[in-house]
Amino acid sequence: MNTDHAAQATDQAKTPYQELNEIVRQHGWLEKASGRILAELGLHVMLHAGGMALFIATDNLWIKAAAILVSTYGGLGIATNTHTSSHYATSRNLWLNRALTYFGYTFLFGTAATYWWNKHCVVHHPAPNVIDVDDDADVMPFFAINERDYAASRGLRRFYYDHVQWILIPFALALNTFFTQYQGWRYLLPFLFDPKRRKRAHWIDLAVLLAHIAVFIVVPMFYFAPLSVLGFYFLRNALMGYAMFIAFAPAHFPDEALFIDKNQMKEDYILRQCATTINFRTGFLGRLVCSGVDYQIEHHLFPGVPHVYYPEMSKVLKKFCEERGYPYRTLGWWEATWKSLLVFYRPKKIFDRTDALRHPPVGAQR
């Protein structure tokens, strides 16, 4: 009896997140699935490289269009797959995860990996959509997407936010990849010039960034006209800018994913993640190219879990949330993308409380 009472007391002392973590562990979802993840990555690399090769080889405009779309699909797959690696969820081998991140982000798309680790893994994940903390929720001064920034604007800036920004966003998304490249260099260079903060990872970043420039810009100019090389580089990056938006924005930009004040950082961890994050539904091809970013609730609660487990894990997590009163929302992919664009037309409210999203646990009123 005493043992039973002690066990019950221990269970009662567990936080909801500890309970959920134990469920995840029991299902074996913390085990790495390196073979499957690397096989998916290999497929995406073949599609990306093959699409580029076909685009260059053919003169038929329709085939060129199809080829560049296939290449973009593969490129997005590489970015989302190595996103898993950036969370050290591809393999138990630390350096393999890091190497894949350098490959997917730094080499192929020119974004400093150290910048990505800091911006995405260190800052964004603990505080998604937390205003004045999460940079992903702040695109000022170019766009005002929350009511606080919008209300603070005056004069020409207010006119711009009222009448112009929503018109410009389709064009701005084409610069999305270039902007992350710029932000990466801006983050990396101060470290390289400061011996006290500089680490080997920063030197590796620099070397791989220079390799990116050499492979995708300098070397091709020996075989093709410089303007053609630069034009193709712009086209590739512009299409990736749109692709990255439709893959990552739907999890946090729709109204269902709240913008919250930083005073909510002390709130229940599961509630904070579920209040600010939503999932979106995809078919087979969408699920393959998204590599788990369509299951962002699962990913935000357990970023170290390989993405191949998320579809199965979502059934358990949804039930867990319903039983304990946590929100768990899923939208269609195109609906979520459209709602992500609407934030540039209708800025979102910032919530000072997230507990309003809690609902009575299933069976609580029985």
C-alpha positions as CSV (number, residue, x, y, z in Angstrom):
1,M,0.0,0.0,0.0
2,N,2.8,2.4,0.9
3,T,4.5,1.6,-2.3
4,D,1.3,2.3,-4.3
5,H,0.8,5.6,-2.5
6,A,4.4,6.6,-3.2
7,A,4.0,5.8,-6.9
8,Q,0.8,7.8,-7.1
9,A,2.4,10.7,-5.4
10,T,5.3,10.5,-7.8
11,D,2.9,10.5,-10.8
12,Q,1.0,13.5,-9.4
13,A,4.2,15.4,-9.0
14,K,5.1,15.1,-12.6
15,T,4.5,18.0,-14.9
16,P,2.4,17.5,-18.0
17,Y,5.5,17.8,-20.1
18,Q,7.3,15.1,-18.1
19,E,4.3,12.9,-18.6
20,L,4.3,13.5,-22.3
21,N,8.1,13.0,-22.5
22,E,7.6,9.6,-20.8
23,I,4.9,8.6,-23.4
24,V,7.3,9.6,-26.2
25,R,10.1,7.6,-24.7
26,Q,7.9,4.5,-24.2
27,H,6.9,4.6,-27.9
28,G,10.5,4.6,-28.9
29,W,10.3,7.9,-30.8
30,L,13.6,9.2,-29.4
31,E,15.4,6.5,-31.4
32,K,17.1,7.9,-34.5
33,A,15.9,6.8,-37.9
34,S,19.1,7.7,-39.8
35,G,18.7,5.3,-42.7
36,R,15.2,6.5,-43.7
37,I,16.1,10.2,-43.2
38,L,19.3,10.0,-45.3
39,A,17.4,8.1,-48.0
40,E,14.9,10.9,-48.2
41,L,17.7,13.4,-48.3
42,G,19.4,11.5,-51.2
43,L,16.1,11.6,-53.2
44,H,15.8,15.4,-52.6
45,V,19.4,16.0,-53.7
46,M,18.8,14.0,-56.9
47,L,15.7,16.0,-57.7
48,H,17.3,19.3,-56.9
49,A,20.5,18.6,-58.9
50,G,18.7,16.8,-61.7
51,G,16.2,19.6,-62.1
52,M,19.0,22.1,-62.4
53,A,20.9,20.0,-64.9
54,L,17.8,19.6,-67.1
55,F,17.0,23.3,-66.9
56,I,20.5,24.1,-68.2
57,A,20.5,21.3,-70.8
58,T,17.2,22.0,-72.6
59,D,16.1,24.9,-74.7
60,N,12.4,24.1,-74.5
61,L,10.7,26.6,-72.2
62,W,8.0,24.2,-70.9
63,I,10.7,21.6,-70.0
64,K,12.7,24.4,-68.4
65,A,9.7,25.4,-66.3
66,A,9.0,21.9,-65.2
67,A,12.7,21.3,-64.4
68,I,13.1,24.3,-62.2
69,L,10.0,23.4,-60.3
70,V,11.3,19.9,-59.7
71,S,14.6,21.4,-58.6
72,T,12.8,23.8,-56.2
73,Y,10.8,20.8,-54.8
74,G,14.0,19.0,-54.2
75,G,15.7,22.1,-52.7
76,L,12.8,22.6,-50.2
77,G,13.1,18.9,-49.3
78,I,16.9,19.4,-48.6
79,A,16.1,22.4,-46.4
80,T,13.4,20.7,-44.4
81,N,15.4,17.4,-44.1
82,T,18.5,19.1,-42.9
83,H,16.3,21.2,-40.6
84,T,15.9,17.9,-38.8
85,S,19.7,17.6,-38.7
86,S,20.1,21.1,-37.3
87,H,18.1,19.8,-34.2
88,Y,20.5,16.8,-34.0
89,A,17.7,14.5,-34.8
90,T,19.0,12.8,-37.9
91,S,21.7,10.7,-36.2
92,R,23.3,10.1,-32.8
93,N,26.6,11.2,-34.4
94,L,27.0,14.9,-33.5
95,W,29.3,15.7,-36.4
96,L,27.0,14.1,-39.0
97,N,24.2,16.3,-37.9
98,R,26.4,19.3,-38.0
99,A,27.9,18.4,-41.4
100,L,24.4,17.9,-42.9
101,T,23.3,21.3,-41.6
102,Y,26.4,22.9,-43.2
103,F,25.5,21.1,-46.4
104,G,21.8,21.9,-46.5
105,Y,21.9,25.5,-45.3
106,T,25.4,26.9,-45.8
107,F,26.7,25.1,-49.0
108,L,23.5,24.7,-51.0
109,F,21.7,28.0,-50.1
110,G,24.4,30.3,-48.7
111,T,22.9,30.7,-45.2
112,A,25.4,30.6,-42.3
113,A,24.7,27.5,-40.2
114,T,25.8,29.2,-36.9
115,Y,23.3,31.9,-37.6
116,W,20.5,29.3,-38.2
117,W,21.4,27.4,-35.0
118,N,21.2,30.6,-33.0
119,K,18.1,32.2,-34.6
120,H,16.1,29.0,-35.0
121,C,17.2,26.5,-32.4
122,V,18.3,28.8,-29.5
123,V,15.9,31.7,-29.8
124,H,12.8,30.7,-31.8
125,H,12.1,27.2,-30.4
126,P,11.7,28.1,-26.7
127,A,9.7,31.2,-27.6
128,P,7.7,30.9,-30.9
129,N,5.7,34.0,-31.7
130,V,6.8,35.7,-28.4
131,I,7.0,39.4,-29.4
132,D,10.3,41.1,-28.7
133,V,12.0,37.6,-28.3
134,D,11.3,35.6,-31.5
135,D,12.8,37.3,-34.5
136,D,10.6,35.2,-36.8
137,A,7.6,37.1,-35.5
138,D,9.3,40.5,-36.2
139,V,9.7,41.7,-39.7
140,M,9.9,45.4,-38.9
141,P,10.6,48.0,-40.3
142,F,9.6,46.4,-43.7
143,F,6.3,45.0,-42.5
144,A,4.0,45.5,-39.5
145,I,2.3,42.2,-38.8
146,N,1.2,42.8,-35.2
147,E,-1.2,45.4,-33.9
148,R,1.4,46.9,-31.5
149,D,3.8,47.8,-34.3
150,Y,1.0,48.9,-36.5
151,A,-0.5,51.3,-33.9
152,A,2.9,52.8,-33.2
153,S,3.4,53.9,-36.8
154,R,2.6,57.4,-38.0
155,G,2.6,59.5,-41.2
156,L,4.0,57.9,-44.3
157,R,5.0,54.7,-42.5
158,R,1.4,54.3,-41.4
159,F,0.2,54.9,-44.9
160,Y,2.7,52.3,-46.2
161,Y,1.5,49.7,-43.6
162,D,-2.1,50.5,-44.5
163,H,-2.0,50.5,-48.2
164,V,1.3,49.3,-49.6
165,Q,2.8,46.4,-47.6
166,W,0.2,43.8,-48.6
167,I,0.8,44.6,-52.3
168,L,4.6,44.3,-51.9
169,I,4.7,41.0,-50.0
170,P,4.5,38.7,-53.1
171,F,7.6,40.5,-54.5
172,A,9.4,40.6,-51.1
173,L,9.1,36.8,-50.7
174,A,11.3,36.4,-53.8
175,L,14.0,38.0,-51.7
176,N,13.5,35.8,-48.7
177,T,16.5,33.6,-49.3
178,F,18.7,36.6,-50.1
179,F,17.7,38.2,-46.8
180,T,18.6,35.1,-44.8
181,Q,21.9,35.1,-46.6
182,Y,22.5,38.7,-45.6
183,Q,21.4,38.0,-42.0
184,G,23.8,35.1,-41.9
185,W,26.8,37.1,-43.0
186,R,25.7,39.9,-40.6
187,Y,25.7,37.4,-37.7
188,L,28.9,35.6,-38.7
189,L,31.3,38.4,-39.4
190,P,31.5,39.9,-35.9
191,F,32.4,36.5,-34.5
192,L,35.2,36.1,-37.1
193,F,36.7,39.5,-36.2
194,D,36.5,38.9,-32.5
195,P,39.2,36.4,-31.3
196,K,37.4,36.1,-27.9
197,R,34.2,34.8,-29.4
198,R,35.4,33.2,-32.5
199,K,35.2,29.4,-32.7
200,R,36.0,26.6,-35.1
201,A,32.3,26.5,-36.2
202,H,32.6,30.1,-37.4
203,W,35.6,29.3,-39.6
204,I,33.8,26.2,-41.0
205,D,30.8,28.4,-41.8
206,L,33.1,30.9,-43.7
207,A,34.8,28.1,-45.6
208,V,31.5,26.5,-46.7
209,L,30.0,29.9,-47.6
210,L,33.0,30.6,-49.8
211,A,32.5,27.2,-51.4
212,H,28.9,28.1,-52.0
213,I,29.9,31.2,-53.9
214,A,32.6,29.3,-55.8
215,V,30.4,26.4,-56.9
216,F,27.2,28.3,-57.7
217,I,28.6,31.6,-59.0
218,V,32.3,31.7,-59.8
219,V,33.0,28.4,-61.5
220,P,29.8,28.5,-63.7
221,M,31.1,31.8,-65.1
222,F,33.9,29.9,-66.8
223,Y,31.3,28.0,-68.9
224,F,28.3,30.4,-69.1
225,A,27.8,34.1,-69.6
226,P,28.0,35.9,-66.3
227,L,24.6,37.4,-66.6
228,S,23.1,34.0,-67.3
229,V,24.8,32.6,-64.2
230,L,23.6,35.5,-62.0
231,G,20.1,35.2,-63.5
232,F,19.9,31.5,-62.8
233,Y,21.2,32.1,-59.2
234,F,18.5,34.8,-58.7
235,L,15.8,32.5,-60.1
236,R,16.8,29.6,-57.9
237,N,16.9,31.7,-54.8
238,A,13.7,33.5,-55.6
239,L,11.7,30.2,-56.0
240,M,13.3,28.9,-52.8
241,G,12.1,32.1,-51.0
242,Y,8.5,31.3,-52.0
243,A,9.0,27.6,-51.1
244,M,10.4,28.3,-47.7
245,F,7.5,30.6,-46.9
246,I,4.8,28.1,-47.8
247,A,6.7,25.4,-45.7
248,F,7.5,27.4,-42.6
249,A,5.1,30.3,-42.3
250,P,1.8,28.3,-42.0
251,A,2.9,27.0,-38.6
252,H,3.1,30.4,-37.0
253,F,1.5,33.2,-39.1
254,P,-2.2,32.3,-39.3
255,D,-4.5,33.9,-36.7
256,E,-4.9,30.5,-35.0
257,A,-1.2,30.7,-34.0
258,L,-1.2,33.5,-31.4
259,F,1.3,36.3,-31.1
260,I,1.9,36.5,-27.3
261,D,3.6,39.0,-25.0
262,K,6.9,38.0,-23.4
263,N,5.3,37.9,-20.0
264,Q,3.9,34.5,-21.1
265,M,7.4,33.0,-21.1
266,K,6.6,31.8,-17.6
267,E,3.4,30.0,-18.8
268,D,3.0,26.3,-19.0
269,Y,5.5,25.1,-21.7
270,I,3.1,22.9,-23.5
271,L,0.5,25.6,-23.6
272,R,3.0,28.2,-24.9
273,Q,4.0,25.9,-27.7
274,C,0.4,24.8,-28.6
275,A,-1.0,28.3,-28.4
276,T,1.6,29.7,-30.9
277,T,1.9,26.8,-33.3
278,I,-0.4,24.9,-35.6
279,N,-0.1,21.9,-37.9
280,F,-1.2,21.7,-41.6
281,R,-2.4,18.8,-43.6
282,T,-0.5,17.6,-46.7
283,G,-0.7,14.6,-49.1
284,F,2.1,12.1,-49.7
285,L,4.3,14.5,-51.8
286,G,3.7,17.3,-49.4
287,R,4.6,15.2,-46.4
288,L,7.8,14.0,-48.1
289,V,9.0,17.5,-49.0
290,C,8.0,19.0,-45.6
291,S,10.1,16.5,-43.6
292,G,8.0,17.2,-40.5
293,V,7.5,20.9,-40.7
294,D,3.8,20.1,-41.4
295,Y,3.7,18.7,-37.8
296,Q,5.0,21.7,-36.1
297,I,3.2,21.1,-32.8
298,E,5.0,17.8,-32.4
299,H,8.3,19.3,-33.6
300,H,8.1,22.3,-31.2
301,L,7.4,20.1,-28.2
302,F,10.1,17.5,-29.2
303,P,12.5,18.9,-31.8
304,G,15.0,16.1,-31.1
305,V,12.5,13.5,-32.3
306,P,13.1,12.4,-35.9
307,H,10.5,13.8,-38.2
308,V,9.6,10.4,-39.6
309,Y,7.7,9.6,-36.4
310,Y,5.6,12.7,-36.3
311,P,2.5,11.4,-38.2
312,E,2.2,8.5,-35.7
313,M,3.1,10.7,-32.8
314,S,0.4,13.3,-33.7
315,K,-2.4,10.9,-32.9
316,V,-1.1,10.4,-29.4
317,L,-0.3,14.0,-28.9
318,K,-3.7,15.2,-30.1
319,K,-5.4,12.8,-27.6
320,F,-3.1,14.0,-24.8
321,C,-3.9,17.7,-25.5
322,E,-7.7,17.0,-25.6
323,E,-7.6,15.1,-22.4
324,R,-5.7,17.9,-20.6
325,G,-7.4,20.9,-22.2
326,Y,-4.5,22.1,-24.4
327,P,-5.3,23.5,-27.9
328,Y,-4.3,21.4,-30.9
329,R,-5.2,22.9,-34.2
330,T,-4.7,21.7,-37.8
331,L,-5.5,23.6,-41.0
332,G,-5.3,22.6,-44.7
333,W,-2.0,23.6,-46.3
334,W,-3.4,26.1,-48.7
335,E,-5.7,27.5,-46.1
336,A,-2.8,28.0,-43.7
337,T,-0.7,29.6,-46.4
338,W,-3.5,32.0,-47.3
339,K,-3.9,32.9,-43.7
340,S,-0.2,33.5,-43.4
341,L,-0.4,36.1,-46.2
342,L,-3.4,37.8,-44.6
343,V,-1.2,38.8,-41.6
344,F,0.3,41.4,-43.9
345,Y,-3.1,42.8,-44.7
346,R,-4.6,42.5,-41.2
347,P,-2.0,42.6,-38.4
348,K,-2.4,40.2,-35.6
349,K,-3.3,40.9,-32.0
350,I,-0.7,40.3,-29.2
351,F,-2.2,38.3,-26.4
352,D,-1.2,39.0,-22.8
353,R,-2.7,35.7,-21.7
354,T,-2.7,32.3,-23.3
355,D,-4.8,30.4,-20.8
356,A,-7.9,31.6,-22.6
357,L,-7.1,28.9,-25.1
358,R,-7.4,26.2,-22.5
359,H,-10.6,24.2,-22.6
360,P,-12.1,21.8,-20.1
361,P,-10.3,18.4,-20.3
362,V,-12.3,15.6,-22.0
363,G,-14.5,14.0,-19.4
364,A,-14.0,16.8,-16.8
365,Q,-17.7,17.7,-16.8
366,R,-18.9,14.2,-16.4
